[in-house]
Amino acid sequence: MSRTLAADHAASPDDSSGRARPYDALTLSRLLQERILRNGRIAGDRARGDRTVTWCVSWEQVVTSTETLHDILVYVRADQLDKSAARTLRDRDAAGLVIAGEPPRRCLDELARDFLLVVIDAGIGYRELNRLVAELSLARETHVLRYGQTVHRSLAELLYHGAGLEALCHRLARLTGCAAAILDSQRRLMEFVPGRARELRADDVASALADHLPEMPEDAAGTEHYGQGPSVWVLRFRGSAVTGLTQPIVLGGRHDGWVALIEPTLAPHPHDLAEHRVVVEQAVTIVGTEMLRLRGIEQAEERARGDFVHALLHGRFSNRHDLDARAAHYDVRVDACFGVVVATGLGSSAESLNDLFALAREVTTTPARSGSLTMATVVGDLLAVIRQQDPSVRTDAADSANQALAEYAATLERSVQRRLRQPVAVAYGRPVNGAAQIFDSYREARITLALRNQLELGAVCGFQDLRVYATLADLAGSPQGRRYAAEMLEPLRSSRAGAGDLAESVQAYLAAGGNVNAAARRLHIHRNTMLYKLERASRILGLDLRGAEHQFALWLAYKLDLLAETTAAVDRDVKPT
């Protein structure tokens, strides 16, 4: 399938200026058929008789302004013509010239080279000619206006009753007998009705229109397409040529899509084409208004769904009945198995809050096991995803549920990184039974994410994967755990006796598994310096750090302290209110 672009004159006659003119427009040739001009003498190029005429002005008006005279007929008395008249009229592209009285021969010959001239009796005045042109021009405009009102009323009735885009598209097809299509701002087909052209398929039309519709910014005010009438195209479908009319939907300077009509013939009658133009011009406003209404409904539903997801994550329900009612509205099974996945590192590519919410909408379609439900929202600069597991998976089979959530988290990480083209950090909590327990999984996911960033872990991990931290979580938050960590670490962190950086040295020593050389290399210091620091730390603590039992005691204090600090920071963010 291929397409060829044609200017408007491919389906509508042009005037001699090269501009397309609508069917039934008033032309010089049509004007010469009127009684007061019928006996006039014609001079100049008769081919210019197809120039469109919309108004008539006198020579006095011409010389007192600098505006273009395209589509304007100029009335001038013979005694007003001079050698500069031809240049003035030529520079301002006058449509034609009516001369009252007999002009000088030399002046007439010069004007005849560039214009179609009509020499009339000197008794015919400007007011009489101006009134004739006005009546004929306004008669046509009135006809177009009346037809436009009829089309507008027909479409507005559907809009008033909330019939939707499908009904509007059907009405466009019935009004014109053409195939009708509505596309969004990304040139994706939203609705299509074939009309008489039953052989046209939606996929072919979508592809052909997407190929030739120009790129337009979302803010379309001031662009070359803003405020223009329909464009006429020649489209080819499997060797058959048809005529298409398209116009962008622009309301308030915002581009929301396109309205298109496809006439199943290559050369439709000019009158039919003129009517199609009127239909498209009226349709863009009505269709754009309906798209605006639908977008408002979608945004309201999205905000309400986001509030529900936030309430699930933070446990913000007044009672069980509130949870059950809101869950039923969104088809969420309150007794299902759920897990929460969180991602961070989205800032540099997601430039605005709208981008983050768009990302949240996209991840709800990330493929995984069938029968699963995904809900996502944005919490600060964090992406939070609630994953309802397959109904066959329950947390009774902990390994199975955790494995399913791990697979989804890995898929989500790849999907987000591919979209943002930058690495992101993803973590997840343990699966839980029941929507009321989602807060627990979310809290664990946040803790895991914070630990992953602090420990610089490279892979997607879950709370259960950090087995040591998962085991010590309750102890770290208990008074005994906090007291133990403080008693062990406070002496090393104190500035007394020049302790200073001893805590860092001891932590590096423990991380190296008690290897002095490895710890020294990690800190970029000499081995003897490392031994001196360890000796001082042993004296301050009253423990021999070379002993495995004492190393374990201090290692445990560090883990409890890290976990307590991380948990406290997360709880400040996620604590239900």
C-alpha positions, 0 to 999 in steps of 0.5 A, spaced: 500 500 500 502 506 498 500 513 498 501 520 494 500 527 496 496 532 492 494 539 493 487 541 494 487 543 487 487 535 486 480 535 487 477 542 487 479 547 481 484 552 482 484 559 480 489 562 476 493 564 482 494 557 484 490 557 490 484 552 491 477 555 491 471 552 494 466 549 489 460 554 487 465 560 489 463 567 485 468 567 479 470 573 474 466 568 469 460 567 473 460 575 475 460 577 467 454 573 466 450 578 470 446 584 467 450 590 468 456 587 466 453 583 460 454 588 455 461 590 457 468 589 453 472 584 455 480 585 454 486 581 457 487 573 459 480 570 459 483 564 462 483 568 468 476 568 469 476 563 474 479 567 479 475 567 485 471 574 487 469 575 494 468 583 494 469 589 490 473 596 492 474 602 489 480 605 486 480 610 492 480 605 497 486 601 493 490 607 493 489 609 501 491 602 503 497 597 502 493 590 503 493 585 498 487 585 493 487 577 492 480 575 491 478 583 490 475 586 484 477 593 483 472 598 480 476 604 477 474 610 472 478 611 466 480 618 468 483 615 474 488 610 470 495 612 470 502 609 468 503 606 475 496 603 476 498 596 473 504 596 477 500 597 483 495 592 482 500 587 480 504 588 486 497 587 490 495 581 486 488 584 484 483 579 482 480 583 476 479 590 474 472 593 472 473 600 468 468 605 467 469 609 461 474 608 455 481 608 458 487 610 454 489 605 449 496 604 452 494 604 459 489 598 457 494 594 453 499 594 459 493 592 464 491 587 459 497 583 460 496 581 467 489 582 468 482 580 466 479 587 464 472 589 463 470 596 460 463 598 462 459 604 461 461 610 465 454 611 467 455 604 471 457 606 478 461 603 484 455 602 488 451 598 483 457 594 482 459 593 489 452 591 491 452 586 486 458 582 488 456 583 495 449 579 494 452 574 490 458 573 495 454 573 501 448 568 498 454 563 497 456 564 504 449 564 507 448 557 503 455 554 506 453 557 513 446 554 513 449 547 511 454 548 517 448 549 522 445 543 519 451 539 520 453 542 527 446 541 530 446 533 528 453 532 531 451 536 537 445 532 539 449 526 539 454 530 543 449 532 548 446 525 549 453 523 551 453 518 545 460 517 544 465 517 539 463 511 535 456 514 534 459 521 532 463 517 527 457 513 524 453 520 523 459 523 519 459 517 515 451 517 514 452 525 513 457 524 507 456 517 504 464 516 506 468 512 510 469 516 517 475 515 521 477 519 528 485 518 530 488 520 536 494 525 537 499 519 536 495 518 529 492 511 532 485 509 529 480 510 535 474 509 531 472 507 523 466 506 519 467 504 512 460 507 510 459 506 502 466 503 501 465 496 504 472 494 501 476 499 506 479 495 512 480 499 518 488 497 518 489 499 511 486 506 513 490 507 519 496 505 516 495 510 510 493 516 514 498 515 519 503 515 513 501 522 511 499 526 517 504 531 519 507 531 526 504 536 530 506 538 537 501 537 543 501 545 543 499 546 536 497 554 537 501 558 532 503 552 527 502 552 520 496 547 521 492 551 526 486 554 524 486 551 517 481 548 513 481 540 511 487 538 507 485 534 501 489 527 499 489 522 494 490 515 497 492 508 494 489 502 497 492 496 493 492 499 487 485 503 488 485 511 488 481 514 493 480 521 496 481 523 503 479 529 507 483 530 514 483 536 519 487 536 525 483 537 532 485 543 535 482 546 541 485 551 545 491 551 542 492 543 544 492 538 538 488 532 540 487 528 534 484 528 527 478 527 523 478 524 516 473 522 511 475 518 505 471 519 499 471 512 495 472 515 488 478 519 486 475 525 483 468 526 487 463 531 484 466 538 486 459 540 490 460 533 494 467 535 496 465 542 498 459 539 503 465 534 505 469 540 507 463 543 511 462 536 515 469 536 517 470 543 519 464 542 523 466 535 526 473 537 529 470 542 534 464 536 536 469 530 536 474 534 540 469 536 545 467 529 546 475 527 546 476 532 552 470 530 556 472 522 555 479 525 557 476 528 563 473 522 565 479 518 564 483 522 569 478 522 574 477 515 574 485 514 574 485 519 580 480 515 584 484 509 582 490 512 584 487 514 591 485 507 592 492 504 591 495 509 596 490 507 601 492 499 600 499 501 600 499 505 607 493 501 610 488 508 610 481 505 610 476 507 616 474 499 617 473 493 613 467 495 610 470 501 607 476 496 604 471 491 601 466 496 598 472 500 594 476 493 592 469 491 589 469 497 585 475 495 582 474 488 581 480 486 587 479 480 591 480 482 598 482 475 600 487 474 594 495 473 595 498 480 593 506 482 593 508 489 592 514 491 588 518 498 588 522 502 583 527 508 584 532 511 580 527 514 575 528 522 576 533 524 570 528 521 564 522 522 567 522 529 567 515 531 570 510 528 575 506 527 569 511 522 566 511 518 572 504 517 572 504 515 565 510 510 567 505 508 572 499 507 567 504 503 562 507 498 567 500 495 569 500 492 562 507 489 563 506 482 561 507 476 566 503 470 568 495 470 566 490 471 571 494 477 575 492 484 576 497 489 577 495 496 580 501 502 580 502 509 583 507 514 584 509 515 591 514 521 591 519 519 586 518 512 587 514 507 583 510 502 587 506 496 584 501 492 587 501 485 584 495 480 585 498 473 584 495 468 580 489 465 584 492 458 584 498 461 588 497 463 595 502 464 600 501 457 604 506 455 598 511 461 600 516 459 595 512 458 589 508 465 591 515 469 592 518 466 586 512 468 582 513 475 585 521 475 583 519 473 576 514 479 575 519 484 579 525 482 574 520 483 568 518 490 571 525 492 571 527 490 564 521 494 562 522 500 565 529 500 564 528 499 556 523 505 556 527 510 560 534 507 557 537 508 564 538 503 570 533 503 575 533 499 582 527 494 583 526 491 590 519 487 593 516 485 599 514 478 601 507 476 598 501 476 603 494 474 604 489 479 603 488 486 601 489 488 608 496 486 609 498 489 603 502 495 607 506 489 610 509 487 603 510 495 601 514 496 608 518 490 607 519 492 599 521 499 601 526 497 607 529 492 601 530 497 596 533 502 602 538 496 604 539 494 596 542 502 595 546 502 601 549 495 600 550 497 593 547 490 591 546 490 583 540 485 582 533 485 583 532 482 590 526 481 595 526 482 603 526 474 603 533 474 599 536 478 605 535 473 609 539 475 615 536 482 615 529 479 615 531 474 621 533 480 625 528 485 623 524 484 629 530 484 634 532 491 630 526 494 632 526 492 639 529 496 645 533 490 647 536 490 640 537 498 640 540 498 646 545 492 644 547 496 638 548 502 642 552 499 647 557 496 642 558 502 637 557 508 641 565 507 644 567 507 637 563 513 634 565 517 640 570 522 639 574 521 646 581 519 646 581 520 638 577 515 636 574 518 630 574 514 624 575 507 628 568 505 627 569 505 619 576 501 620 572 496 624 567 495 619 571 494 613 575 489 617 569 485 619 566 486 611 573 483 609 572 477 614 577 479 619 583 479 613 587 485 615 590 486 608 584 486 605 581 491 610 587 496 609 587 495 601 579 497 602 581 503 606 587 505 602 592 505 608 598 501 610 597 494 613 601 497 620 596 503 620 590 498 620 593 494 625 594 500 630 587 502 629 584 495 630 589 495 637 586 501 639 579 499 637 580 493 642 582 497 647 576 501 647 571 496 646 575 491 651 574 486 646 580 482 642 577 483 635 582 478 633 577 473 636 571 470 631 566 470 637 568 478 638 567 479 631 561 476 630 558 480 636 560 487 633 558 484 626 551 483 629 551 490 632 552 493 625 547 489 622 542 491 627 544 498 627 543 499 619 536 495 619 534 499 625 536 506 622 533 504 615 526 501 618 525 508 622 526 512 615 521 507 612 516 507 617 516 515 617 514 515 610 509 509 610 506 509 617 498 509 616 495 515 618 
